[in-house]
Amino acid sequence: MAGLYVGLISGTSADGIDAALVRFDADGTTRMELGRTFPWEPRLRARLVELGQGGALRSIDEFGELDVRIGEAFAAAARQLLDDAGIDPAQVRAIGSHGQTVRHRPAGAAYDGRHPFTLQLGDGNVIAERCGITTVADFRRRDVAAGGQGAPLLPALHAAMLGSGAEDRAVLNLGGIANLTLLPRGNANAGVAGFDTGPANALMDAWCERVLGQPYDADGAFAASGTVDDALLARLLDEPWFALAPPKSTGREQFHLDWLAARLTGDEAPADVQATLLRLTATTVADALLARQPGTRRVLVCGGGVHNAGLLRALAGRLPGMVVESTAAFGLDPDFVEAMGFAWLARQTLAGLPGNLPGVTGAAGPRVLGAIYPGSCSPRV
């Protein structure tokens, strides 16, 4: 299954569509040829954020229209990526599209739990039709159907590309939600663990946008202008979800501005709230890592939070003896690790190979993930 693949994802923060053109060689070499981020149309993004925070769909018509609009946006991102790379679509074996999560309610989520589900929009039919490329989409729901969390799905890729025979490592993805992959030395999938740790950029971005009108806290400057409110931090950390044992995952519908507002007294300075949210992320990540793999020597960070210097300093301060650095130090662009992962998942699916690790997600067993939408111009596989 060697060849070129495209990976597409819009994360929990819905801050853009990340697109990666990835080459998998027959000798096992993997490399990203090109990565790009494409912004959402502002009004569509606002609606996606609203839905992600628990907002209700207005009608079945809206559901169907959003599914198509998101698919169109993902297809446009893929086409532009290939144009920028000078690649004919016929050279691409497949697109792996994560879609846009609008609700994530796996087992153990904060609702009645009788029918766990996860829902990502972005119609694979539209992507395959607009691009002419075989598209694999809807990766998470099979794992949930098998009793898993549907997340995280990339620890196997992290193990293959970032594991070490000499030291225990962790891969930390700081997207809207933070998640850890634990890689004990030796790099065997059987020993790999992974789980969400709680909010990362989603809450910080939302608060920054509410009080400053800015979509994110550039370099953590807003948080640095405030002081951590220890009483507020204690109320935030009292959330029962943090005490759940892995496997576990979460989303913006769990950690959103209404969740935060319920824990505010109303007297807090906005900058102090931002500083406290940053500390919340650092604390929950560090506590989870120290509890599960205290011998970790290197934490490799990817996702948008890698650009928040204040957050990385806070993490390093809570993880003495560990090197905290970007995945760029090992040749992986931190902004596109997840997009690369969905290119890899598409390859797994077309090869008839599992994409999940049951020990990570809690699924009943390995599963081939996703639905395949044939293209009109992809190479035969």
Beta strands, then each sheet from edge to edge (+ up, - down):
strand 1: 3-10
strand 2: 17-24
strand 3: 30-38
strand 4: 92-105
strand 5: 117-121
strand 6: 135-137
strand 7: 169-174
strand 8: 177-183
strand 9: 193-199
strand 10: 298-302
strand 11: 323-326
strand 12: 371-373
sheet 1: 3+ 2- 1+ 4+ 5-
sheet 2: 3+ 2- 1+ 4+ 6+ 12-
sheet 3: 9+ 8- 7+ 10+ 11+
end
